[in-house]
Amino acid sequence: STELYWGQSEASNMQAKIALLGVLGTSQAFYLPGVAPVQYDDGARVDLKVNKLTSVKTQLPYDYYTLPFCKPVSVVQSVENLGEILAGDLIENSPYDLRMGDNQNCKLLCKQELKQADKDQFRARIDDEYMVNMIVDNLPAATKYIRRSDGNDYMYMNGFPIGVQKNNKYYIYNHLKFLLKYHSSDD
């Protein structure tokens, strides 16, 4: 089962805490451009944005919508800071409708028939090991992988594969499960 998670792994979270200890000793607060905290009311829309498709095999990024994924009515680019531009990010809106505090199960995003050219394009991207990258609240989506050695040990990887090839057949990961973790304020 492939699950999508947002946030950081415990190890990188600990490294961030350690790195911030020196900074916090000399100041009362810190601000990292582009990642200011956002407060969401119950039922408020939480934007899920799509980013470029990446591959460690080819090193050539593609815009998310170069593949025939479900599109919003109007695709809008969303550049929020200089770092995204320098990293070559291609952040755009998506048709996903996520709401704060609203748990939903198995919601159909769209239904479309793929032409042979579309299938060939998906096959090529799967063969080249392309990953889908998404962003929620300025945090990258990650896939949790359980290591087979003991079952309790796991790791996170940015994004998720477009699909997989098994026994000369291609499968697209088109059923996504989003797990959004958050903390609530004491107010």
C-alpha positions as CSV (number, residue, x, y, z in Angstrom):
1,S,0.0,0.0,0.0
2,T,1.4,3.4,-1.0
3,E,0.5,6.3,1.3
4,L,1.3,9.9,0.8
5,Y,2.5,11.9,3.8
6,W,3.5,15.5,4.2
7,G,6.1,16.8,6.4
8,Q,9.6,15.7,7.4
9,S,11.0,12.4,8.7
10,E,11.9,12.2,12.4
11,A,15.6,12.3,11.5
12,S,15.4,15.4,9.4
13,N,13.1,17.0,11.9
14,M,15.7,16.4,14.6
15,Q,18.4,17.9,12.4
16,A,16.3,21.0,11.9
17,K,15.7,21.3,15.7
18,I,19.4,20.9,16.4
19,A,20.3,23.5,13.7
20,L,17.8,26.0,15.1
21,L,19.0,25.7,18.7
22,G,21.9,28.0,18.0
23,V,19.6,30.5,16.3
24,L,17.0,30.5,19.0
25,G,19.5,31.3,21.7
26,T,20.1,34.8,20.2
27,S,16.6,35.6,19.0
28,Q,13.0,35.3,20.1
29,A,11.6,34.0,16.7
30,F,12.6,33.2,13.2
31,Y,11.0,33.5,9.8
32,L,11.9,31.4,6.7
33,P,10.6,33.1,3.6
34,G,7.8,31.2,1.9
35,V,7.0,29.0,4.9
36,A,5.1,31.3,7.2
37,P,2.5,29.4,9.3
38,V,-1.0,29.3,8.0
39,Q,-4.1,28.9,10.2
40,Y,-7.0,27.0,8.6
41,D,-10.5,27.1,9.9
42,D,-12.6,23.8,9.8
43,G,-13.8,23.3,6.2
44,A,-11.3,25.8,4.7
45,R,-9.7,24.7,1.5
46,V,-6.1,23.4,1.8
47,D,-4.4,23.8,-1.6
48,L,-2.7,20.8,-3.0
49,K,-0.3,21.9,-5.7
50,V,1.5,19.8,-8.3
51,N,5.2,20.2,-9.1
52,K,7.4,18.9,-11.8
53,L,7.9,15.3,-12.7
54,T,11.4,14.2,-11.8
55,S,13.7,11.3,-12.6
56,V,17.1,10.3,-11.2
57,K,17.5,8.2,-14.3
58,T,17.2,11.0,-16.9
59,Q,17.7,14.2,-14.8
60,L,15.2,15.9,-17.2
61,P,12.2,17.4,-15.4
62,Y,8.8,17.7,-17.0
63,D,5.8,19.8,-16.2
64,Y,3.1,17.7,-14.4
65,Y,0.5,18.4,-17.0
66,T,2.6,17.1,-19.9
67,L,1.0,13.8,-18.9
68,P,-2.8,13.5,-19.3
69,F,-3.5,13.8,-15.5
70,C,-6.8,15.3,-14.4
71,K,-6.6,19.1,-14.7
72,P,-8.4,21.9,-13.0
73,V,-10.7,24.2,-15.1
74,S,-7.8,26.6,-15.4
75,V,-4.1,25.7,-14.8
76,V,-2.3,28.5,-12.9
77,Q,1.4,28.6,-12.1
78,S,2.2,29.4,-8.5
79,V,5.7,30.8,-7.9
80,E,6.0,31.9,-4.3
81,N,9.7,32.6,-3.8
82,L,13.1,32.9,-5.4
83,G,14.2,29.5,-4.2
84,E,11.4,27.8,-6.2
85,I,12.6,29.6,-9.3
86,L,16.3,28.7,-8.7
87,A,15.3,25.0,-8.1
88,G,13.4,24.9,-11.4
89,D,10.1,24.1,-9.7
90,L,7.0,24.1,-11.9
91,I,4.4,24.5,-9.3
92,E,0.8,24.7,-10.5
93,N,-2.7,24.3,-9.0
94,S,-4.5,21.0,-9.1
95,P,-8.1,19.8,-9.1
96,Y,-7.8,18.1,-5.7
97,D,-10.3,19.6,-3.2
98,L,-8.9,19.1,0.3
99,R,-10.7,20.6,3.3
100,M,-9.3,21.1,6.8
101,G,-10.9,18.6,9.3
102,D,-13.0,17.0,6.5
103,N,-12.1,13.3,6.2
104,Q,-13.2,11.9,2.9
105,N,-12.9,8.4,1.4
106,C,-12.5,7.4,-2.2
107,K,-13.6,10.5,-4.0
108,L,-13.5,10.4,-7.9
109,L,-11.3,13.2,-9.3
110,C,-12.1,12.7,-13.0
111,K,-12.8,10.0,-15.5
112,Q,-11.0,9.9,-18.9
113,E,-10.1,7.5,-21.5
114,L,-6.5,7.3,-22.6
115,K,-5.6,7.3,-26.2
116,Q,-2.7,5.1,-27.4
117,A,-0.3,8.1,-27.5
118,D,-1.2,8.8,-23.9
119,K,-0.5,5.3,-22.8
120,D,2.8,5.3,-24.7
121,Q,3.7,8.6,-22.9
122,F,2.9,7.0,-19.5
123,R,4.9,3.9,-20.4
124,A,8.0,6.0,-21.3
125,R,7.8,8.0,-18.0
126,I,7.4,4.8,-16.0
127,D,10.4,3.2,-17.8
128,D,12.4,6.3,-17.0
129,E,11.4,6.1,-13.3
130,Y,9.6,9.4,-13.1
131,M,8.2,10.6,-9.8
132,V,5.2,12.8,-9.2
133,N,5.8,15.7,-6.8
134,M,3.1,17.5,-4.9
135,I,3.0,20.3,-2.3
136,V,0.6,21.0,0.5
137,D,1.0,24.1,2.7
138,N,4.6,24.5,1.3
139,L,5.6,21.0,2.4
140,P,6.4,18.3,-0.1
141,A,4.4,15.1,-0.4
142,A,6.3,12.0,0.6
143,T,5.7,8.3,0.3
144,K,6.2,6.1,3.4
145,Y,8.1,2.9,2.7
146,I,8.2,0.1,5.2
147,R,11.5,-1.7,5.2
148,R,11.1,-5.4,4.9
149,S,13.7,-6.3,7.5
150,D,11.6,-5.9,10.6
151,G,8.3,-4.1,9.6
152,N,8.6,-1.4,12.2
153,D,11.4,0.5,10.4
154,Y,10.3,2.9,7.7
155,M,11.6,5.7,5.5
156,Y,10.1,8.5,3.5
157,M,10.8,9.4,-0.1
158,N,9.8,12.7,-1.8
159,G,6.9,12.2,-4.2
160,F,5.7,8.9,-5.5
161,P,6.3,6.9,-8.7
162,I,4.0,7.6,-11.7
163,G,3.5,3.8,-11.9
164,V,5.2,0.5,-12.1
165,Q,5.9,-2.2,-14.7
166,K,5.3,-5.8,-13.6
167,N,5.2,-8.9,-15.9
168,N,5.3,-6.8,-19.0
169,K,2.2,-4.8,-17.9
170,Y,2.2,-1.1,-16.9
171,Y,0.2,0.2,-13.9
172,I,-0.4,3.8,-13.1
173,Y,-0.8,4.8,-9.5
174,N,-4.1,6.5,-9.9
175,H,-5.6,5.8,-6.4
176,L,-4.0,8.2,-4.0
177,K,-4.4,8.3,-0.2
178,F,-3.6,11.6,1.5
179,L,-2.8,11.7,5.2
180,L,-2.4,15.3,6.4
181,K,-1.2,15.7,9.9
182,Y,-1.6,19.0,11.7
183,H,-1.6,20.4,15.2
184,S,-4.4,22.5,16.6
185,S,-3.9,25.7,18.7
186,D,-4.9,25.9,22.3
187,D,-7.3,28.8,21.5
